[in-house]
Amino acid sequence: MHSPFTYALNMFRFFLITGPFICLLLGSSESTHRVESPTITQVILISVDGLRPELLQAPLIDKHPSMARLLRGPHTLEARTDPDSTVTLPNHIGMVTGRLFAGPSGHDWLGNTDPPKPGEGGTISEMHGEYVASIFDVASDHEVATAVVVGKSKFILLDQSYDETNGALDTVDADNGRDKIDAFIISKEIDQITAETLKFIRDTAVKGGRSLSFVHFAEPDIAGHAGAWDFADESDYRKAIVRVDNAIGALLSSIDADPLLRGQVAIVLTSDHGGGVPPRSHTDAKAPINFTIPFLVWMGVDQQPSDLYSINPKQRTRPNATENPLANAPQPIRNSDAGNVSLMLLGLPAIPNSTVNGAQDLLLVPKASTPVQ
């Protein structure tokens, strides 16, 4: 168990960023705002593979009420993928490591198929040349339970990279071991993904613990490849999105109905890419319909929707519709922000050596303004 001082420091960082208990100090040049927010004990990071942001805009959003509910909080439909890649594994590795693909601090994993075995190039750290920490390291080392529940076999890379052999030593207070992922499940069935996620977070809550779950829905991407990201009502792609929306709805309904979970669970939802260029793929990293994605943060209760770019005018730059800026340019909100945002919500420090939101300065509520004297 981490020390009371460490826990207090991390929770202060969370409160400072999200503003849950900030009050207006009348008659002072210093000011903050009181914004009521729940205490988050469970975070679910959801990736909907191949989710185009148009599905979360009128008129199509009316067909997806569960994802519409997740818009009741800070969000943007103008987030970006990695600037060099619009395929699955590199972008998901970015989500869990807080790194882009390229550069000295990049994660360096460009492959998008089932990885080789560990020792044969089958871990993220082997590819990079030194250890690449993840959200699972930070959570596990701070005694937060971790789960990976995914829809594609290639995600075995995460289990291999952070298992009892290849995970890093735990140097934070009590030794929780090298294995950073407590539950690793691959399933092509959406209902099983939902059920396993709910079981994991509830079992954790029953024990009085905290959890961080990484959840991946594969069906929209599979349907997009088969049907060229067809938006017609009866297309397989639209049907897949509805099935995912229903799964998220089941998740939310179960959370609402459970006193141990209600108001305690935050959800971060994003995607690894859009799709449609080429028509049955998404490999063209310069195509806006491939690199433009949603980024939603639902903080345990329905709030007024707010725009993440408006909240973060100094930290992030809203790109033009045709831009996916390189790493040396002013940065947009990216899917790789998701890892450190998830840790922020739990009051945990940033992923070591992460470069995307590594300062955990992406605000989820507006900064306080100074009152007029």
N, C-alpha and C positions, 0 to 999 in steps of 0.2 A: 504493500500500500504506500502511495506517495505521501510525503510529509504534509501536515496541516498547512505549513507555510507555502509549499509548492501549490497545493490545491487552491489556497486563497489567492495566490498570485495569478493563477490561471483563470479563476473565476472573475477576478477583477478585470483581466484582459477581455473576457467575454462581455461583461457588463459594459465596459467602456465602448466596445465596438457596436454592440447591438442595442444598447440603451435601455435595458429593462427597468432600471430603478434610478432614473435621472430626474432631479427636481429643479424647478426654476428658483434661483436665489435672488429674491427681490432686493433692490437697492445695492447690487453688486455689479461690477464690470465683468465678473466671471459668471457664466450662466450655463445651465444644462437644462434638458427637458425631461420630464417624467413620461416615459412610454411604458405602459404595462406590457409585460411579456412573460410567458410561462417559463418555468425552470425545465430545461431540456435534459432528459436523461437517456434518450434513445435517438439516434440519427440514422436515417435511411438515405443513402445516396443511390438514386435510381438513374440508370441510363436506358433510354428507349432508343434502341439501335435504329438508325435511319429515320429519325423523326424530323420531318420538315416543319419549320415554324408556322407555315400557313395553316396547319391543322389546329393551331391555337389562336387563330384570328377569326373574326366574323367573315363569312357565316358558318364556317365549319366547326368552330369551337362549340356551337350549340349541340353538336352531336357527341361531344366529349365532356360531359359534365364533371367528371372527376378531375381531369386535368384543368378544367376551368376553375375548380375550387383551389387547386394549387397555385393559380394566378393571384389568389387573395393574399398577397405579400409582395416582397421585393422580387422583381423579375425583369428580364428583357427577352425579346424575341429577335434580338440583333447581336447575339453572342457569336463567337467564332471558334472554329476548330484550331488545331495546330496549324501554323502558317505553311508548313511543308507537307502536310499529310491530311487526307480526308478518308482514311480507312480505319478499320476497327481497332486493332491492337495498339498501334501507336497512340491513338487518342485516348483509349482507356488507360494505358500506362501513364499518360499525362495526367489524367484525373486522379490517380491514386498516388502519384509521386510529386505532383506540383511542378513538373518540368515539361518543357517543350522537347521535341525530338532532337533538334540540331544544336550544335554549339558545345563549348567545353563543359557546360553544366547541363547538357541535354541528356535524356535517358538513352538515346542511341538505338532504340528498338524500332526497326522499320518493317520487319516481317509481319505477315498477316495470316499465317497458317499455324497449325499445331506445332509447338516448338519441339526441338530435340530434347533429349534427356539432360538433366543437370550433369555438368562435367563435359558435355559435348556442345556447349553454347546455349543451354536451355534455361538460363536464368537471366534476369535483367542485369544483374551485377556482372555476370560474365561478359555480356555484350558491351557494357559500359567500361569495364576495366577496373572498377572499384565498386564498393557497396552503394546501392541506390536505395535510400530509405523511402518509406511509404506511409500512408495513413495507418496502415496496420501496425507498423512499428510504434508509432506514437501512441495509438490507442492501447495496444497490448502492454506496452511498457508502463502505462499509467492505469493498468488494471481495468480497462474497458474491454468488454467482450467483443469479438470481431467475427463477422460472417461474410462469405462471398457466395451469392446465389445467382447463377448465371445460366444463359441459354446456349452457349457455344463451347465446344470442347477446347478451343484454342486458349481459353482462360485458365487452363491448367498451368500456364506460365506463371500466374500469380501464386498458386499453391507451391510450385517448385521453387520460386524465388524467395519465398518467405516461410519455408518449412523448418522443421527442427534441425536440419543440417545447414541450410543456406541462409536462414534469417540471422540477423545480427544479435550479439550479446545484449542483454537487457542491463543497462547501467543506471536505471532510474529506480532508486529505492530498492524494494524487494525484487528479487530475480524471478521474472515470469517466463524465462526460457527464450530460446531462439524462435520457436514456432509462433508466428505472429497472427495466424488465421485459425480461429477456434473451430469454425464450421465451414467446409467447402463443399458446395453442392452444384452439380451441373444437371439441368433438366430442360427438355424442350417443351414441357407442358407449363403453360402460363399459370394454371391453377396451382400446380405444385410449387412453383416459384413463390407465389403469394402465400401459400400455406406454410412453407418452410420459413419464410421471413417472419410471418406472424408468430410462429412457434418459438423462433429464436428470441425475438424481442420480448415476448411475454415471459418465457422461461427466465430470461435475464432480469426482468422487472420483479418477478416473484422472489428472486434471490436478493432483491434490493440493489442490483447492479446497474451499470450503464453499458450501452452497446453502440457499435458502429457497424452497419450492414451495407455492403456494396451489392446492389441488385441490378441485373441486366435482363431486359426483355428483347429477345432476338427477332420475333416474328415480323415486325414491320420491315426490317431490312431484308429478310428472306422473301417477303411478298414484293418488295420494291425491285429486287433483282429479277424476279419472275415476271413482273408486270410493268416495269418501267416507271415506277412511282406514279401510277395512274390515280388521280384524285376523284374519279367518278364514284358515285355513291355505292355502287355494287362491286367495285374493284376489290381485288384481294388485299391490296395495300390499305384501303380504307377500312375493310373488315378487320384487318390485323390491328389497326389503331383502335378500333372500337373494343376489341378483345382486351387490349392492354388497358384502355380506359376503364373497362369493367373490373379488371384485376386491381387497379389502383383504387377504384371505388370500394371493392371488397376490403381492401387494406384499411382505407379510411373509416369505413363503417365499423370494422372490428375494433379499431383504435377508439372511436367515439364511444363504443358500447362498453369498454373495459376501464373501470376506475383506475387500474394500475397504469394504463397507457394514456388515457384521455388528458390532453394538454401537455404531455411529456415527450411526444414524438415529433421531431422536425424532419422534413423531407426536402432534399435537394434533388431536383430533376434536371437533367440535361441530355445531350445526345453526342454520339461520336462523330456524326456527319449527317448531312441531308441525303440527297441522291437525285439522279436523273441525267448526269453527264459523265460518260456516255449514257444513252437512255436506260439501259438495264444495269447501270453501275454508278459509282461515285468516286472514281479514281482520279478525275481531273481536279487537282488541288487549286486550280485558278478559277473554277466555276462557282459563282455565288450560291447557286442552289445546292452545291455540295458543302460549302464551308460555313453557311449561315445556319445557326442552330438556336434553340431556346435555352434559357438558364433561369430556373425558378427556385425560389427558397420559400417554403411554407413552414412557419415557425411554431407549429403546434396548435394554433388557433387561426380562424379566418380573420384577416386584417384588411384594411383598405389597400387595394393594389397600388404599388409604387414602382417607379422606373429606376432600375439600378444605375443607369448612366446619369440620371438627374441627381441621384443621391451621391454619386462619386465623380463630380466634375473635375477634380484634381487628380484622382487616382487612375481614372480610365478615360479614354477618348472614344466617343461613338464613331465608328468608321463609316465611310460612304458605303452604299449598298454593294459596290463592286470591289471593295477592299478587304483583304485579310492581311493586316500589317505584319511585316517581319519583326523579329525579336528586338531589333535595334531601333524601332519606331515607337511612337506613343502607342500604348497598348489598349486593345479593346478588352471587354470581358470575354473570357474563354472557358471552354469546358474544363480546362486544367485548373481553373480557380476552385473547382468543386471540392478538391481534397482539403485544402486549408480552410475553406468555408465550413465544411463538415466538422473539422476539429474545433474551429471557433465556437460553433454552436454547443459543443460539449465543454467549452472552457479549457481546451487543451492547446499546447503550444504548436507552432508550425512544424511541418515536415522538415527535418534537417536538410540543409543545402537545397531546398526547393527555391525556385526562381519565380513561379507564378503565385502571386499573393503570399510570398514568403514572409512578408512583414505583417500579414494578416490585417491589412489596411483597407480591404474592400468592405465598405460600410453597408450595413443592412437596414439602417434607419438614418435619416438625415442628421447631420451634425447640428448641435445647438447653435443658435444665433445669439449674438450679444444684444441685450435689450437697449433701447434708446434711453439715454439718461436725460 
